């Protein structure tokens, strides 16, 4: 799947949905750096894409960038609230609470 999405990008197709697919694919494959790159481009295309903010936060957290992960989730919560996406808002709020809890234990 990633190969076909990369081919689309190589052909000049570039949009939020394609970048989201690439970001999710690379995150699932464990390549945090490439996931972060594509998810950052995704939210640049569509700052209200709450699912992309959620995955960007996960990728940043997996890469050890906890402060950046929190910022991504904060932006994601704002995007979710703006569109009434209660589930995404709730999930990212839980992620931030877990992050805070983990930081307080260290």
N, C-alpha and C positions, 0 to 999 in steps of 0.2 A: 504494500500500500504506500509506504513512504516513497518508494522509487517512482511510482506513478505521480504522486503529488509533487515531487522534486522536478519531474519532467515538465509538469504544467508550469511550475515557477520558471524553469529554464526557457519555456516558450513565451514568457512575458505575462502570463496570467498571475496577478497578484492582488489578493483581496483578503478581507478579514477571515472569511470561512476557510480559505486555503491555508492561511497561516495558522488558524486554530487547529486544523487537521494535522499539519506538520508538527506543531507544538505538542499536541496530545500524543502523536505517534512517537516522537523522540522522547517524551517524558516516559511513556510506557516502555520504551526500549532502554531506559536508564541513562540516556544522553541529556543530562540536565542543561549543559551549556547551549546545545542546539535548540532544545525546547524553549529555554529562556529567550533566545534570539527571536524565534518565530512568534512566541506569545507576546513579546514586547511590540513586534511589528503589528500583530493582530489588534492589540488595544490602541495602537497609534491610528490604525484605520478606523476603529470603532471603540471610542472610550467608554461606551455604555454596554459593552459586551461582558456581562457579569461572569459568565462561564469561563471566559478567557482570563479574567482577573483571578478567578479561583485557581485555575491551573497554573498561572504564572506564579502565584504565591506558593503553590505546592512545589513547583520546580525550583524556585529560589530557596525554599526551606531545605529541599533535598540537596541543594548545592552548598548549604551552610550559610546562606545569606539571610539570616533570620530577620534583621531589621528591614531589609528590602521586601521580604515576604510579608511582613506585617503591613508595610506601606501599600503593597499590591492589594492585600485583602481589604484594607481600609478604603481604597479606591473602588474595589469591587463591591463592597457593602453600599457605598454611595450610589454606584451605578444600579445595583439591584433595587435599592429604595426608590430611585427615580423611575423605575419601570415596574414597580410592584412585584418584583421577583422575590417573594418571601422565602422560598426554599434556599436559593443561593445566598441570600442575606443571612439566614440562620446558619448555614454550613460554614460560611466564612467567619461569622462571629464565634462559632465553636472552635474553629482553627486558631483564632487569635487568643481565645481563653486558654487553650492547650499550650500554645506557645508561651504565653505569660506564665503559666504554671511551671512549665519546664525551665524557664529562665529564672524563676524564683527558687527552684530547687538546686540550681548550679552555683 
